[in-house]
Amino acid sequence: FPHPSTGCGILCCSRRGACLSAFLLLLLAMLAALLALAIILGYPSRTPEAQVCVMSTNRTGFLCHDRRSCIPAHGVCDGVPTCPHGEDEDESLCRDVPWSLPSYLLAYCGDPDSWIYSDQKCDGTNNCGDCSDELSPVTACPPCGFGWWRCTPTVFKYCNCIPRSLCRDHVQHCSDWSDEYSCPGP
């Protein structure tokens, strides 16, 4: 509201320098108040959702607070601190696994009550026990890659491929014996 005798409002200043100084003091006081509030309440914690990274193997990982270390998803809440400051084993992250884990670290199996770490999906190993983490079209896993031989394995550990290192080792790993007679080996 303008002052009746001068016609100036609250922000009206008789001298430009005095008005600018008052404005800067007000701005500095607001910054100091925000800083004090941040110190009293603590800085916002880093949320696990913001800590996703991609490993050199092109698999999902967990980014440590140092913003440099990317650990495998299955290394989170495994009882062994892997991050430099141990945040991969924080109580808030590991208190109620899997519900306390960020969604990017999880993959669900054919049985919705079963889960695995996201980096265990499409790794060639039957981590779910029913091959739902390996078989397409549900998982959209690529076909057997280099280093793998496509067959129906006799070993429960594998789903539709076996490591080529098992070929020609004089042990049947494929139901049709192709690992011993057709597979070129590693």
Backbone as CSV, one residue per row, in Angstrom:
resi,resn,N_x,N_y,N_z,CA_x,CA_y,CA_z,C_x,C_y,C_z
1,PHE,0.840,-1.173,0.000,0.000,0.000,0.000,0.885,1.235,0.000
2,PRO,0.559,2.211,-0.804,1.379,3.431,-0.820,1.191,4.243,0.462
3,HIS,2.284,4.866,0.880,2.250,5.757,2.048,1.500,7.017,1.638
4,PRO,0.563,7.510,2.486,-0.268,8.651,2.070,0.518,9.929,1.798
5,SER,1.593,10.184,2.487,2.299,11.456,2.302,3.304,11.411,1.159
6,THR,3.911,10.208,0.871,4.949,10.144,-0.167,4.467,9.476,-1.438
7,GLY,3.438,8.660,-1.356,2.963,7.920,-2.523,3.807,6.689,-2.801
8,CYS,4.754,6.367,-1.938,5.622,5.205,-2.112,5.094,4.035,-1.308
9,GLY,5.343,2.852,-1.828,4.956,1.634,-1.124,6.090,1.143,-0.245
10,ILE,5.962,-0.106,0.222,6.961,-0.707,1.107,8.318,-0.787,0.428
11,LEU,8.335,-1.085,-0.874,9.601,-1.255,-1.585,10.124,0.046,-2.173
12,CYS,9.489,1.132,-1.890,9.932,2.413,-2.418,11.120,2.907,-1.582
13,CYS,12.171,3.261,-2.224,13.359,3.732,-1.522,13.713,5.111,-2.043
14,SER,14.205,5.944,-1.157,14.595,7.288,-1.569,15.922,7.272,-2.296
15,ARG,16.761,6.306,-1.989,18.059,6.200,-2.650,18.184,4.795,-3.221
16,ARG,18.605,4.706,-4.431,18.707,3.433,-5.130,19.673,2.464,-4.439
17,GLY,20.783,2.922,-3.967,21.777,2.066,-3.316,21.250,1.462,-2.026
18,ALA,20.465,2.223,-1.260,19.913,1.723,-0.003,18.899,0.616,-0.279
19,CYS,18.111,0.779,-1.330,17.105,-0.220,-1.681,17.786,-1.512,-2.132
20,LEU,18.824,-1.405,-2.947,19.560,-2.571,-3.429,20.244,-3.288,-2.271
21,SER,20.833,-2.539,-1.343,21.485,-3.134,-0.173,20.474,-3.871,0.694
22,ALA,19.305,-3.302,0.881,18.263,-3.951,1.688,17.815,-5.249,1.014
23,PHE,17.690,-5.219,-0.296,17.280,-6.421,-1.037,18.342,-7.516,-0.914
24,LEU,19.621,-7.175,-1.052,20.693,-8.157,-0.932,20.763,-8.733,0.487
25,LEU,20.568,-7.899,1.509,20.553,-8.390,2.884,19.392,-9.366,3.106
26,LEU,18.251,-9.064,2.536,17.099,-9.960,2.647,17.383,-11.286,1.957
27,LEU,18.004,-11.235,0.783,18.357,-12.455,0.040,19.370,-13.295,0.818
28,LEU,20.395,-12.651,1.387,21.384,-13.374,2.192,20.747,-13.990,3.441
29,ALA,19.829,-13.295,4.060,19.144,-13.826,5.246,18.320,-15.059,4.864
30,MET,17.688,-15.033,3.700,16.904,-16.188,3.253,17.822,-17.381,2.980
31,LEU,18.963,-17.159,2.346,19.920,-18.237,2.093,20.452,-18.825,3.395
32,ALA,20.762,-17.967,4.359,21.249,-18.434,5.656,20.183,-19.272,6.355
33,ALA,18.929,-18.859,6.254,17.831,-19.617,6.872,17.686,-20.981,6.208
34,LEU,17.793,-21.030,4.895,17.712,-22.319,4.187,18.869,-23.237,4.563
35,LEU,20.061,-22.683,4.670,21.222,-23.473,5.065,21.055,-24.005,6.492
36,ALA,20.584,-23.156,7.384,20.352,-23.591,8.767,19.293,-24.687,8.814
37,LEU,18.261,-24.555,8.021,17.209,-25.575,7.974,17.755,-26.900,7.448
38,ALA,18.611,-26.834,6.419,19.216,-28.053,5.867,20.114,-28.729,6.906
39,ILE,20.833,-27.955,7.671,21.716,-28.530,8.690,20.892,-29.155,9.816
40,ILE,19.840,-28.454,10.245,19.003,-28.959,11.338,18.270,-30.231,10.923
41,LEU,17.676,-30.216,9.745,16.881,-31.368,9.291,17.728,-32.442,8.627
42,GLY,18.929,-32.121,8.283,19.788,-33.075,7.588,19.591,-32.932,6.087
43,TYR,20.626,-33.254,5.356,20.531,-33.183,3.906,19.646,-34.305,3.409
44,PRO,18.962,-34.109,2.287,18.114,-35.194,1.779,18.955,-36.425,1.490
45,SER,18.448,-37.581,1.883,19.197,-38.811,1.637,19.091,-39.197,0.178
46,ARG,20.081,-39.905,-0.284,20.050,-40.398,-1.657,19.084,-41.562,-1.702
47,THR,18.148,-41.502,-2.605,17.176,-42.584,-2.691,17.753,-43.708,-3.524
48,PRO,17.488,-44.962,-3.154,18.003,-46.096,-3.913,17.552,-46.072,-5.368
49,GLU,16.347,-45.527,-5.653,15.857,-45.497,-7.024,16.809,-44.715,-7.928
50,ALA,17.491,-43.720,-7.367,18.389,-42.894,-8.161,19.767,-43.529,-8.302
51,GLN,19.967,-44.717,-7.763,21.280,-45.317,-7.752,21.414,-46.464,-8.739
52,VAL,20.683,-46.434,-9.830,20.791,-47.473,-10.843,21.994,-47.156,-11.738
53,CYS,22.693,-48.189,-12.167,23.807,-48.037,-13.098,23.843,-49.275,-13.987
54,VAL,24.666,-49.229,-15.003,24.806,-50.362,-15.912,26.238,-50.866,-15.815
55,MET,26.371,-52.150,-15.530,27.683,-52.780,-15.391,28.364,-52.896,-16.765
56,SER,29.635,-53.179,-16.779,30.367,-53.366,-18.032,29.838,-54.572,-18.801
57,THR,29.144,-55.476,-18.106,28.548,-56.646,-18.752,27.160,-56.330,-19.296
58,ASN,26.772,-55.062,-19.288,25.483,-54.581,-19.769,24.327,-55.083,-18.904
59,ARG,24.588,-55.298,-17.633,23.562,-55.725,-16.680,23.331,-54.611,-15.662
60,THR,22.134,-54.613,-15.091,21.767,-53.608,-14.098,22.618,-53.752,-12.849
61,GLY,23.043,-52.605,-12.324,23.834,-52.600,-11.107,23.344,-51.553,-10.128
62,PHE,24.011,-51.466,-8.993,23.703,-50.518,-7.925,24.845,-49.517,-7.841
63,LEU,24.547,-48.240,-7.991,25.560,-47.189,-7.947,25.798,-46.763,-6.508
64,CYS,27.031,-46.911,-6.058,27.399,-46.534,-4.693,27.384,-45.015,-4.553
65,HIS,27.384,-44.536,-3.305,27.328,-43.102,-3.044,28.519,-42.341,-3.608
66,ASP,29.632,-43.020,-3.838,30.790,-42.323,-4.405,30.570,-41.974,-5.876
67,ARG,29.458,-42.455,-6.450,29.046,-42.197,-7.839,30.047,-42.750,-8.854
68,ARG,30.968,-43.607,-8.419,31.942,-44.234,-9.310,31.823,-45.748,-9.305
69,SER,31.508,-46.311,-8.159,31.461,-47.760,-8.015,30.078,-48.282,-8.371
70,CYS,30.023,-49.172,-9.348,28.786,-49.818,-9.764,28.940,-51.305,-9.433
71,ILE,28.119,-51.788,-8.507,28.242,-53.190,-8.095,27.087,-53.994,-8.695
72,PRO,27.255,-55.295,-8.884,26.171,-56.119,-9.432,24.938,-56.076,-8.532
73,ALA,23.767,-56.158,-9.140,22.514,-56.135,-8.379,22.510,-57.212,-7.300
74,HIS,23.018,-58.402,-7.617,22.990,-59.489,-6.634,23.967,-59.268,-5.475
75,GLY,24.772,-58.208,-5.544,25.681,-57.874,-4.452,25.041,-56.993,-3.389
76,VAL,23.793,-56.566,-3.613,23.085,-55.715,-2.654,22.397,-56.608,-1.626
77,CYS,22.549,-56.283,-0.387,21.929,-57.013,0.736,22.340,-58.482,0.754
78,ASP,23.598,-58.748,0.452,24.098,-60.125,0.501,24.933,-60.390,1.754
79,GLY,24.969,-59.415,2.654,25.708,-59.582,3.897,27.164,-59.163,3.818
80,VAL,27.614,-58.763,2.636,29.007,-58.352,2.444,29.023,-56.923,1.905
81,PRO,29.502,-55.937,2.668,29.570,-54.563,2.165,30.537,-54.481,0.975
82,THR,30.022,-54.073,-0.159,30.830,-53.984,-1.370,31.130,-52.534,-1.734
83,CYS,30.189,-51.632,-1.491,30.420,-50.209,-1.751,31.470,-49.687,-0.768
84,PRO,32.237,-48.651,-1.149,33.263,-48.116,-0.266,32.755,-47.716,1.127
85,HIS,31.496,-47.262,1.201,30.942,-46.849,2.487,29.887,-47.832,2.997
86,GLY,29.739,-48.976,2.331,28.835,-50.028,2.792,27.353,-49.773,2.583
87,GLU,27.003,-48.789,1.765,25.588,-48.464,1.586,24.778,-49.567,0.907
88,ASP,25.450,-50.520,0.285,24.729,-51.650,-0.320,24.183,-52.605,0.741
89,GLU,24.563,-52.390,1.998,24.062,-53.211,3.101,23.307,-52.371,4.135
90,ASP,22.913,-51.136,3.756,22.176,-50.258,4.683,20.915,-50.939,5.180
91,GLU,20.618,-50.716,6.450,19.439,-51.319,7.073,18.165,-50.895,6.341
92,SER,18.073,-49.649,5.913,16.868,-49.173,5.226,16.656,-49.899,3.900
93,LEU,17.714,-50.307,3.276,17.649,-51.018,1.997,17.389,-52.505,2.195
94,CYS,17.915,-53.070,3.262,17.900,-54.519,3.453,16.949,-55.013,4.541
95,ARG,16.194,-54.137,5.162,15.388,-54.535,6.313,14.260,-55.506,5.976
96,ASP,13.697,-55.438,4.763,12.557,-56.279,4.417,12.655,-56.719,2.956
97,VAL,13.725,-57.419,2.634,13.968,-57.878,1.267,12.891,-58.883,0.883
98,PRO,12.302,-58.822,-0.285,12.592,-57.954,-1.418,11.830,-56.632,-1.411
99,TRP,10.857,-56.431,-0.508,10.006,-55.246,-0.561,10.762,-53.962,-0.313
100,SER,11.860,-53.991,0.406,12.614,-52.768,0.685,13.623,-52.447,-0.424
101,LEU,13.781,-53.348,-1.389,14.724,-53.108,-2.492,14.085,-52.270,-3.583
102,PRO,14.857,-51.421,-4.251,14.325,-50.685,-5.398,13.929,-51.668,-6.506
103,SER,12.907,-51.328,-7.248,12.363,-52.236,-8.264,13.385,-52.612,-9.337
104,TYR,14.333,-51.729,-9.654,15.304,-52.046,-10.703,16.246,-53.189,-10.313
105,LEU,16.298,-53.526,-9.027,17.163,-54.624,-8.580,16.455,-55.980,-8.622
106,LEU,15.147,-55.987,-8.893,14.350,-57.207,-8.806,13.831,-57.694,-10.148
107,ALA,13.667,-58.996,-10.250,12.957,-59.640,-11.355,12.130,-60.744,-10.720
108,TYR,10.916,-60.882,-11.169,10.035,-61.898,-10.597,10.015,-63.140,-11.468
109,CYS,9.833,-64.272,-10.831,9.806,-65.568,-11.503,8.374,-65.889,-11.941
110,GLY,8.194,-67.047,-12.570,6.873,-67.497,-12.972,5.927,-67.568,-11.790
111,ASP,6.424,-67.998,-10.646,5.664,-67.977,-9.405,5.846,-66.579,-8.825
112,PRO,4.782,-65.760,-8.778,4.926,-64.363,-8.342,5.492,-64.189,-6.935
113,ASP,5.475,-65.236,-6.133,6.059,-65.135,-4.794,7.572,-65.330,-4.811
114,SER,8.114,-65.740,-5.952,9.559,-65.967,-6.077,10.186,-64.814,-6.853
115,TRP,11.374,-64.442,-6.463,12.076,-63.347,-7.119,13.560,-63.669,-7.186
116,ILE,14.244,-62.957,-8.062,15.698,-63.027,-8.204,16.196,-61.601,-8.384
117,TYR,17.488,-61.408,-8.292,18.055,-60.099,-8.613,18.012,-59.914,-10.127
118,SER,17.820,-58.681,-10.560,17.635,-58.390,-11.987,18.815,-58.833,-12.846
119,ASP,20.018,-58.854,-12.304,21.173,-59.258,-13.116,21.277,-60.780,-13.261
120,GLN,20.379,-61.529,-12.620,20.371,-62.978,-12.753,19.402,-63.442,-13.846
121,LYS,18.623,-62.515,-14.377,17.695,-62.830,-15.453,18.490,-62.933,-16.759
122,CYS,18.180,-63.927,-17.558,18.833,-64.138,-18.859,20.340,-64.355,-18.731
123,ASP,20.782,-65.005,-17.660,22.217,-65.262,-17.498,22.580,-66.707,-17.843
124,GLY,21.599,-67.481,-18.335,21.856,-68.861,-18.724,21.645,-69.865,-17.611
125,THR,21.482,-69.391,-16.394,21.320,-70.282,-15.244,19.876,-70.244,-14.758
126,ASN,19.372,-71.384,-14.361,18.004,-71.526,-13.882,17.907,-71.015,-12.442
127,ASN,17.874,-69.710,-12.270,17.832,-69.117,-10.933,16.460,-69.229,-10.280
128,CYS,15.387,-69.265,-11.076,14.030,-69.338,-10.530,13.618,-70.765,-10.179
129,GLY,14.286,-71.736,-10.753,13.933,-73.122,-10.493,12.930,-73.682,-11.485
130,ASP,12.235,-72.795,-12.220,11.272,-73.244,-13.228,11.635,-72.717,-14.618
131,CYS,12.835,-72.175,-14.755,13.372,-71.596,-15.999,12.619,-70.349,-16.465
132,SER,11.726,-69.808,-15.643,10.979,-68.615,-16.066,11.876,-67.385,-16.194
133,ASP,13.066,-67.427,-15.639,14.007,-66.312,-15.773,14.849,-66.422,-17.046
134,GLU,14.721,-67.522,-17.769,15.551,-67.759,-18.951,14.777,-67.951,-20.250
135,LEU,13.579,-68.460,-20.177,12.880,-68.847,-21.394,12.040,-67.718,-21.973
136,SER,12.163,-67.510,-23.290,11.343,-66.543,-24.006,10.006,-67.206,-24.288
137,PRO,8.953,-66.526,-24.619,8.843,-65.083,-24.821,8.597,-64.308,-23.533
138,VAL,8.357,-64.978,-22.422,8.047,-64.282,-21.174,9.166,-63.332,-20.779
139,THR,10.397,-63.756,-20.852,11.521,-62.941,-20.394,12.179,-62.127,-21.502
140,ALA,11.896,-62.461,-22.745,12.526,-61.812,-23.896,14.047,-61.971,-23.849
141,CYS,14.499,-63.092,-23.345,15.938,-63.364,-23.324,16.390,-63.692,-24.740
142,PRO,17.572,-63.258,-25.109,18.093,-63.619,-26.426,18.385,-65.123,-26.480
143,PRO,18.442,-65.683,-27.681,18.798,-67.100,-27.773,20.224,-67.308,-27.244
144,CYS,20.603,-68.551,-27.113,21.941,-68.851,-26.588,22.987,-68.003,-27.301
145,GLY,23.804,-67.360,-26.546,24.846,-66.521,-27.124,26.133,-67.295,-27.331
146,PHE,27.146,-66.574,-27.780,28.453,-67.164,-27.980,28.926,-67.734,-26.653
147,GLY,29.488,-68.892,-26.677,29.939,-69.531,-25.443,28.907,-70.477,-24.868
148,TRP,27.751,-70.593,-25.546,26.674,-71.474,-25.084,26.268,-72.406,-26.221
149,TRP,25.737,-73.580,-25.876,25.252,-74.579,-26.850,23.778,-74.824,-26.567
150,ARG,22.949,-74.676,-27.636,21.509,-74.851,-27.481,21.151,-76.330,-27.494
151,CYS,20.468,-76.768,-26.434,19.964,-78.133,-26.328,19.010,-78.207,-25.150
152,THR,18.420,-79.342,-24.940,17.609,-79.560,-23.747,18.531,-80.189,-22.699
153,PRO,18.921,-79.407,-21.726,19.878,-79.901,-20.730,19.303,-81.009,-19.840
154,THR,20.170,-81.866,-19.385,19.788,-82.896,-18.426,20.034,-82.393,-17.005
155,VAL,20.758,-81.304,-16.882,21.113,-80.744,-15.586,20.132,-79.626,-15.243
156,PHE,19.541,-79.680,-14.070,18.542,-78.728,-13.614,19.073,-77.289,-13.599
157,LYS,20.364,-77.133,-13.501,20.965,-75.803,-13.395,20.760,-74.956,-14.655
158,TYR,20.601,-75.590,-15.817,20.464,-74.879,-17.085,19.076,-75.104,-17.671
159,CYS,18.661,-74.200,-18.571,17.307,-74.270,-19.118,17.279,-74.721,-20.580
160,ASN,17.818,-73.941,-21.495,17.791,-74.311,-22.910,19.163,-74.210,-23.567
161,CYS,20.174,-73.975,-22.781,21.549,-73.877,-23.268,22.476,-74.384,-22.162
162,ILE,23.626,-74.811,-22.580,24.666,-75.163,-21.603,25.929,-74.412,-21.999
163,PRO,26.812,-74.154,-21.077,28.078,-73.505,-21.438,28.883,-74.435,-22.354
164,ARG,29.474,-73.866,-23.389,30.288,-74.667,-24.316,31.455,-75.343,-23.604
165,SER,31.837,-74.833,-22.473,32.933,-75.459,-21.717,32.558,-76.869,-21.262
166,LEU,31.253,-77.181,-21.264,30.804,-78.521,-20.877,30.760,-79.474,-22.072
167,CYS,30.942,-78.959,-23.277,30.917,-79.800,-24.471,32.173,-80.670,-24.550
168,ARG,31.991,-81.879,-25.022,33.073,-82.836,-25.252,33.918,-83.110,-24.008
169,ASP,33.226,-83.133,-22.858,33.937,-83.433,-21.610,33.655,-84.861,-21.125
170,HIS,33.069,-85.668,-21.998,32.755,-87.074,-21.726,31.662,-87.249,-20.667
171,VAL,30.836,-86.203,-20.489,29.708,-86.266,-19.567,28.480,-85.743,-20.313
172,GLN,27.373,-86.469,-20.245,26.150,-86.040,-20.928,25.518,-84.871,-20.172
173,HIS,25.377,-83.728,-20.862,24.692,-82.563,-20.311,23.435,-82.242,-21.103
174,CYS,23.327,-82.753,-22.344,22.152,-82.546,-23.183,21.418,-83.873,-23.327
175,SER,20.079,-83.799,-23.321,19.304,-85.039,-23.385,19.556,-85.816,-24.669
176,ASP,19.950,-85.139,-25.754,20.213,-85.833,-27.031,21.707,-86.125,-27.255
177,TRP,22.517,-85.939,-26.268,23.976,-86.146,-26.316,24.688,-85.207,-27.294
178,SER,24.010,-84.165,-27.748,24.628,-83.250,-28.730,25.838,-82.537,-28.149
179,ASP,25.914,-82.406,-26.828,27.063,-81.760,-26.211,28.331,-82.584,-26.394
180,GLU,28.163,-83.870,-26.615,29.320,-84.754,-26.788,29.625,-85.062,-28.247
181,TYR,28.590,-85.002,-29.114,28.807,-85.436,-30.506,28.685,-84.306,-31.529
182,SER,27.939,-83.252,-31.255,27.736,-82.179,-32.241,28.390,-80.861,-31.869
183,CYS,28.422,-80.571,-30.612,28.947,-79.285,-30.146,30.447,-79.200,-30.436
184,PRO,30.887,-78.088,-31.066,32.307,-77.967,-31.386,33.194,-77.717,-30.181
185,GLY,32.608,-77.453,-29.036,33.415,-77.213,-27.835,33.685,-75.739,-27.617
186,PRO,34.464,-75.427,-26.579,34.722,-74.019,-26.229,35.518,-73.282,-27.281
